[in-house]
């Protein structure tokens, strides 16, 4: 008898092939048959009118700490993701010396904006080495599968101590030890090694991530560990991604090409359009093409939409450092909004400035041309005519007044968003070119990170709603292509060849989707992190069921209580 039978759905199998109506038979956590199935099953799901797809594989998340206390792995869980990969951008929580717990928390807090109190209270620290970290995760029940890379930053600090943390040059002996620790992690199941080279990534003390200035020899040492392990990928947050170094594209591709060709390993790097030099991405992509033709395997990792900083009176906003706003920060939301709605206080706040002349506040005040109302329903591709700056000019008003009044809508729960990446020209045309490139890898959701500013874990859902169905300001993608782009493709690039396709023998990780009703709900603030710290949450409608290893973990936005998720061990699939 079958464990589970899905009847009559439209199978979009993850290979890019046209969808077709079929039954899917599951037993022992794997797909047994796809076609006309008559065998009896312990459970049968009628999928008539639904899409049956592979579960989404999100290879760029930061749930490294959250995975030790959150069994669901939200928000990704609510968006059809059945596999997450963490340990990105050169940061993680292993290896770690017993007296360096607080230092690693400060590194993650600074780079990924995860509250210190949540990490300090939530992580129990039952490990020192990376293998012990994976063993700890394995003891915790999870709804979805979790894989991790081993991060360069913690390795460097563990081997070199303060010299490593302060980015001092590594000696030959240091490099040998760094490579050995990386190899130990890879043999235990790390999916790769990550590193950060961007000055955007700073620890809470202002120090760049350890390894930011690593020499080519140090990077080769990491790659050689992957070669020895027989599996894995190098992931990099490259220099110049924010436009801070205009010579970076050529330099970054140069070391990636050398490492990939010389050692024979794949490399993926964060890739985006920035507002400083909005055409630099074309140079980097051309360099990537040239390197790949020369024998490299380099995959630009592209975000599925622009990266958005969300502003609202629920949390961070352009006014939260102003003198008259500060007393309101700790008030309950309803009371805060009631006070903000009073004309006298409104006018006073709008007339003020940040007395500390904070860099972030100045940055926001100079970015009204790329700041928009998110709206309900949400619009992530608004026309430039609807930027805060354009509205203010049209209505002859102060941009601050426009922003303030828009955030007061919907009972004070309305959002604005600032786009610093992938939206310079006020549309998704450049982004579409990046996503469509044959070497590009979909990633960058940053699930688990930037808790009160960014909420992009919904991107896997956005890929279907926006890019295959709802986009009106340019070309869309075929749904079969998008399904492949976020299931089989990332899985196979990361060596997870057991998943990402609806076919016999593959892992039974599936989504049953009501395509017409699929929708991302407006983000909202919750205080469910350890210590009660806040984070933005995003959910979705339209996922009729999500299945992991043949077990239903979610039905119509309600979790089932099942925990079939596993810790993925690279090289052991």
PyMOL commands that set and color helices and strands:
alter all, ss='L'
color gray80, all
select helices_A, chain A and resi 66-68+76-79+98-112+116-122+130-138+152-160+162-165+172-188+216-229+248-263+280-293+323-326+333-340+343-351+359-365+368-370+384-386+388-395+399-412+429-436+459-470+479-485+488-493+530-532
alter helices_A, ss='H'
color red, helices_A
select strands_A, chain A and resi 2-12+20-27+30-35+41-46+51-54+56-58+81-86+145-148+150-151+192-196+233-237+266-271+298-302+307-311+371-373+416-421+441-442+510-513+519-520+524-526+535-537+540-541+543-548+551-555+558-559
alter strands_A, ss='S'
color yellow, strands_A
deselect
rebuild
show_as cartoon
